[in-house]
Amino acid sequence: MARSGESGGADHPANDAAGGGWRVSVVKYRRRAGPPEYDEGRAAGQSLARRNGLRLRGGPGEVRCVDTEGRALWTAACSGVPNAAHIGAGRVLVTTDSFDYTPWGHLGPALLLDLADGTLIAELRGASGAVLRGGRFFLGLEGYDVFDTWEHDRDGVLVDSWRSYGHYVTGSGIRVVETDRCRPTRSRVVRLLPGGTVERGPSLTDPLCPEPLVLADGTILILDAGVLRAVDRRLGDAVLAELLPVDPDRSWCYRGRLHRTGDRLTVTVAEEPEERPGKQVVHTWTLALRPGSAVV
């Protein structure tokens, strides 16, 4: 196991693990005090999504579509702050944060807009979304006995639903890295099938895994309570590296992030030690990522 305090050299036998069709080896490990470098506020006018020369930007109370020169093509008003946008087949799905705290936290409305001119097609509810072929899209929400994903058509009409929620991975079908925020967790990696059917894959340890990475062959890389895991298209999984021992009952003390640049994978885990509340220790691993002998 690549424990904190080890050098993390690539020649350390415990730093090289094979799983599925991929292997990783630790190139560098670093530990420091303070907040993680990615822990910064959302910038005003941030870029939400881009496609075919168009870019969606969001700011308090508005969504703007601009061209490659930055010229505004349209502006749509909203009652909150946009946090993500998904573009597909002439439609834009925008999820938002509300200005005020509500029983649902800072959940704002989800807006379905016409990509051509920003006209509001439908106002819906959901914390996160994904776009599928043909302008269909998913919206999901968790909390207050809600743990659901809804499929809507390009006009906002509900066409299917599932009892599952988390990070959506689209491609040949749709998989979900579930995040139920319960202890003990019942989260899994699942596949959503027509008619509300959920095909259940491997169980997870962390009830709130960070956003996964998706490789070109469809393999999902997941940071699950200090363990880097790979899940293939068939929902087969393998452990690639045990980076940090995390007690499942204390997973709330850890926040992680995955970032890939070429054949290098950066794994960041921010830990808040129980004996030092409010203080953070940041663990960072740089991993070499390469295909193994098998194909996932």
C-alpha positions as CSV (number, residue, x, y, z in Angstrom):
1,M,0.0,0.0,0.0
2,A,1.2,3.5,-0.8
3,R,0.8,4.9,2.6
4,S,1.4,8.6,3.5
5,G,5.0,9.1,4.4
6,E,6.3,6.6,1.8
7,S,8.5,8.0,-1.0
8,G,6.1,6.7,-3.6
9,G,9.0,5.7,-5.9
10,A,8.0,3.7,-9.0
11,D,10.3,0.9,-7.9
12,H,8.4,0.3,-4.7
13,P,6.7,-3.2,-5.1
14,A,3.5,-2.1,-3.4
15,N,3.1,0.9,-5.7
16,D,2.4,-1.2,-8.9
17,A,-0.9,-2.9,-9.1
18,A,-2.6,-4.6,-12.0
19,G,-6.4,-4.6,-12.4
20,G,-8.7,-5.1,-15.4
21,G,-6.8,-3.9,-18.5
22,W,-4.9,-1.1,-16.8
23,R,-1.9,-0.7,-14.5
24,V,-0.7,2.2,-12.4
25,S,2.6,2.9,-10.7
26,V,3.3,5.8,-8.3
27,V,5.8,8.3,-9.7
28,K,5.6,10.8,-6.9
29,Y,3.9,11.4,-3.5
30,R,3.6,14.7,-1.7
31,R,2.0,15.6,1.6
32,R,1.4,19.2,2.8
33,A,-0.7,21.2,5.2
34,G,-3.4,23.6,3.9
35,P,-6.4,23.5,1.6
36,P,-6.1,21.7,-1.8
37,E,-5.1,23.8,-4.8
38,Y,-8.5,23.1,-6.5
39,D,-10.5,24.4,-3.5
40,E,-11.4,27.8,-4.9
41,G,-14.7,29.7,-5.4
42,R,-16.7,29.6,-8.6
43,A,-15.7,32.4,-10.9
44,A,-18.2,34.9,-12.2
45,G,-18.9,34.3,-15.9
46,Q,-17.4,30.9,-15.8
47,S,-17.5,28.6,-18.8
48,L,-20.1,25.9,-18.3
49,A,-19.9,23.9,-21.6
50,R,-18.8,24.2,-25.2
51,R,-19.7,22.6,-28.5
52,N,-19.2,23.3,-32.2
53,G,-17.8,26.8,-31.6
54,L,-20.4,27.8,-29.0
55,R,-19.7,28.3,-25.4
56,L,-22.2,28.5,-22.5
57,R,-21.3,30.9,-19.7
58,G,-23.0,31.4,-16.4
59,G,-23.2,34.1,-13.8
60,P,-25.7,35.2,-11.1
61,G,-29.1,35.3,-12.6
62,E,-28.2,34.5,-16.2
63,V,-26.9,32.0,-18.8
64,R,-25.1,33.4,-21.9
65,C,-24.3,31.7,-25.2
66,V,-21.2,33.2,-26.9
67,D,-19.3,32.4,-30.1
68,T,-15.6,31.8,-30.6
69,E,-15.0,35.6,-30.5
70,G,-16.8,36.0,-27.2
71,R,-19.8,37.8,-28.8
72,A,-23.1,37.1,-27.0
73,L,-25.6,35.3,-29.2
74,W,-28.3,35.2,-26.5
75,T,-28.8,35.6,-22.8
76,A,-31.4,33.7,-20.7
77,A,-32.4,34.8,-17.2
78,C,-32.6,32.4,-14.3
79,S,-33.5,32.6,-10.7
80,G,-30.1,31.3,-9.4
81,V,-26.5,30.8,-10.3
82,P,-25.8,28.2,-13.1
83,N,-23.3,25.5,-12.0
84,A,-23.3,23.2,-15.0
85,A,-24.6,22.9,-18.6
86,H,-25.1,20.0,-21.0
87,I,-25.5,20.6,-24.8
88,G,-27.2,18.1,-27.1
89,A,-29.4,18.1,-30.3
90,G,-30.5,21.7,-30.2
91,R,-31.1,21.8,-26.5
92,V,-29.2,23.0,-23.4
93,L,-29.8,21.6,-19.9
94,V,-28.6,24.0,-17.1
95,T,-28.5,23.1,-13.4
96,T,-28.4,25.9,-10.9
97,D,-27.7,26.9,-7.3
98,S,-30.4,29.0,-5.6
99,F,-29.4,32.3,-4.0
100,D,-31.1,31.4,-0.7
101,Y,-30.8,28.4,1.5
102,T,-33.9,26.1,1.2
103,P,-35.0,22.7,2.6
104,W,-33.1,21.3,-0.4
105,G,-30.0,23.3,0.5
106,H,-28.9,25.5,-2.4
107,L,-30.7,23.5,-5.1
108,G,-32.0,25.8,-7.8
109,P,-34.2,24.9,-10.8
110,A,-32.9,22.9,-13.8
111,L,-33.6,24.7,-17.0
112,L,-34.1,23.2,-20.5
113,L,-33.3,25.9,-23.1
114,D,-33.4,26.1,-26.9
115,L,-29.8,26.2,-28.1
116,A,-30.8,28.5,-31.0
117,D,-32.1,31.4,-29.0
118,G,-32.2,30.6,-25.3
119,T,-35.9,30.2,-25.1
120,L,-37.1,28.3,-22.0
121,I,-38.5,24.9,-23.0
122,A,-39.2,23.6,-19.4
123,E,-38.2,24.2,-15.8
124,L,-37.5,21.0,-14.0
125,R,-35.8,19.8,-10.8
126,G,-32.5,18.0,-10.5
127,A,-29.0,18.5,-9.0
128,S,-27.0,17.0,-11.8
129,G,-27.6,15.9,-15.4
130,A,-26.3,14.2,-18.5
131,V,-27.3,14.4,-22.2
132,L,-28.0,11.4,-24.4
133,R,-28.5,10.9,-28.1
134,G,-31.4,12.6,-29.8
135,G,-31.7,15.4,-27.3
136,R,-32.8,13.2,-24.5
137,F,-31.3,13.9,-21.1
138,F,-31.1,12.7,-17.5
139,L,-31.7,14.6,-14.3
140,G,-31.0,13.2,-10.9
141,L,-31.5,14.2,-7.3
142,E,-30.8,12.7,-3.8
143,G,-32.2,13.5,-0.4
144,Y,-35.4,13.3,1.7
145,D,-36.1,9.7,0.5
146,V,-35.3,10.8,-3.1
147,F,-32.6,8.8,-4.8
148,D,-33.8,9.0,-8.4
149,T,-32.8,9.6,-12.0
150,W,-35.4,10.8,-14.5
151,E,-35.1,10.7,-18.3
152,H,-36.8,13.5,-20.3
153,D,-37.1,14.0,-24.0
154,R,-36.1,17.1,-25.8
155,D,-39.3,18.9,-24.8
156,G,-38.9,18.1,-21.1
157,V,-41.5,15.2,-21.1
158,L,-40.7,12.5,-18.6
159,V,-40.1,9.1,-20.4
160,D,-38.4,6.9,-17.8
161,S,-37.1,6.8,-14.2
162,W,-34.8,4.8,-12.0
163,R,-34.1,4.4,-8.3
164,S,-30.4,5.4,-8.6
165,Y,-28.4,8.6,-8.4
166,G,-24.8,9.7,-8.6
167,H,-22.1,10.5,-11.2
168,Y,-23.4,9.7,-14.7
169,V,-21.2,8.0,-17.3
170,T,-22.7,8.1,-20.8
171,G,-21.6,6.1,-23.9
172,S,-23.0,2.7,-24.8
173,G,-25.8,3.0,-22.3
174,I,-25.4,4.9,-19.1
175,R,-23.6,3.9,-15.9
176,V,-23.9,5.5,-12.5
177,V,-21.3,5.8,-9.8
178,E,-23.8,6.1,-7.0
179,T,-23.5,8.6,-4.1
180,D,-26.1,7.9,-1.4
181,R,-24.4,9.8,1.4
182,C,-25.5,7.0,3.9
183,R,-23.4,5.2,6.4
184,P,-23.1,2.3,5.9
185,T,-23.5,3.0,2.2
186,R,-25.4,0.9,-0.2
187,S,-23.9,2.7,-3.2
188,R,-22.7,0.7,-6.2
189,V,-21.6,1.2,-9.8
190,V,-24.8,0.4,-11.8
191,R,-26.1,0.4,-15.3
192,L,-29.5,1.9,-16.1
193,L,-31.7,-0.1,-18.4
194,P,-35.0,0.7,-20.1
195,G,-38.2,0.4,-18.0
196,G,-36.6,1.6,-14.8
197,T,-34.4,-1.5,-14.4
198,V,-31.1,-1.0,-12.5
199,E,-28.3,-3.5,-13.2
200,R,-26.2,-3.6,-10.1
201,G,-22.4,-3.8,-10.3
202,P,-19.7,-3.6,-7.6
203,S,-20.3,-2.2,-4.2
204,L,-18.6,1.0,-3.1
205,T,-17.1,1.9,0.3
206,D,-17.4,5.7,0.1
207,P,-20.9,7.0,0.2
208,L,-19.7,10.1,-1.7
209,C,-17.0,9.2,-4.2
210,P,-15.7,12.2,-6.2
211,E,-16.3,12.6,-9.9
212,P,-14.8,9.6,-11.7
213,L,-12.6,9.6,-14.8
214,V,-13.6,7.8,-18.0
215,L,-10.9,6.3,-20.2
216,A,-11.2,5.9,-24.0
217,D,-12.2,2.2,-23.8
218,G,-15.0,3.0,-21.4
219,T,-13.2,2.0,-18.2
220,I,-14.2,4.2,-15.2
221,L,-11.5,5.1,-12.7
222,I,-13.0,5.7,-9.2
223,L,-11.4,7.0,-6.0
224,D,-13.2,5.0,-3.4
225,A,-12.2,5.7,0.2
226,G,-8.5,6.0,-0.6
227,V,-8.5,3.1,-3.1
228,L,-8.2,3.6,-6.9
229,R,-10.5,1.2,-8.7
230,A,-11.3,0.5,-12.3
231,V,-14.8,-0.6,-13.5
232,D,-15.2,-1.8,-17.1
233,R,-18.2,-1.6,-19.4
234,R,-19.4,-5.0,-18.1
235,L,-19.3,-3.7,-14.5
236,G,-16.3,-5.9,-13.7
237,D,-14.0,-4.1,-11.3
238,A,-10.4,-4.3,-10.0
239,V,-8.3,-2.5,-7.5
240,L,-5.5,-0.5,-9.2
241,A,-3.9,1.0,-6.1
242,E,-4.5,1.2,-2.3
243,L,-3.3,4.8,-1.7
244,L,-4.5,5.8,1.7
245,P,-6.2,3.8,4.5
246,V,-9.6,5.4,5.1
247,D,-12.0,4.2,7.9
248,P,-15.4,3.9,6.2
249,D,-17.0,5.4,9.3
250,R,-14.7,8.5,8.8
251,S,-14.9,8.9,5.1
252,W,-16.6,12.3,5.6
253,C,-13.2,13.6,6.8
254,Y,-11.7,13.0,3.3
255,R,-12.4,14.8,0.0
256,G,-10.8,13.5,-3.2
257,R,-10.2,14.4,-6.8
258,L,-8.9,12.7,-9.9
259,H,-7.2,14.5,-12.8
260,R,-5.6,13.1,-15.9
261,T,-3.0,14.6,-18.3
262,G,-1.8,12.2,-21.0
263,D,-0.5,9.0,-19.3
264,R,-0.2,10.7,-15.9
265,L,-3.0,10.6,-13.3
266,T,-3.1,12.9,-10.3
267,V,-4.9,11.8,-7.2
268,T,-5.6,14.4,-4.5
269,V,-7.1,13.6,-1.1
270,A,-7.7,16.4,1.4
271,E,-7.9,15.0,5.0
272,E,-9.2,16.8,8.1
273,P,-7.5,15.1,11.0
274,E,-9.9,14.3,13.9
275,E,-7.5,15.8,16.4
276,R,-7.2,19.1,14.5
277,P,-10.7,20.1,13.3
278,G,-10.6,22.9,10.7
279,K,-7.1,22.0,9.6
280,Q,-6.4,20.0,6.4
281,V,-3.6,17.7,5.2
282,V,-3.4,17.3,1.5
283,H,-2.1,14.0,0.0
284,T,-1.1,14.1,-3.7
285,W,0.0,11.1,-5.8
286,T,1.2,11.3,-9.4
287,L,0.6,7.9,-11.1
288,A,1.8,6.5,-14.4
289,L,-1.2,5.0,-16.1
290,R,-0.8,2.4,-18.8
291,P,-2.7,-0.5,-20.4
292,G,-2.0,-4.0,-19.0
293,S,-1.9,-7.3,-20.7
294,A,-5.7,-7.7,-20.8
295,V,-8.2,-5.5,-22.5
296,V,-11.0,-4.1,-20.4
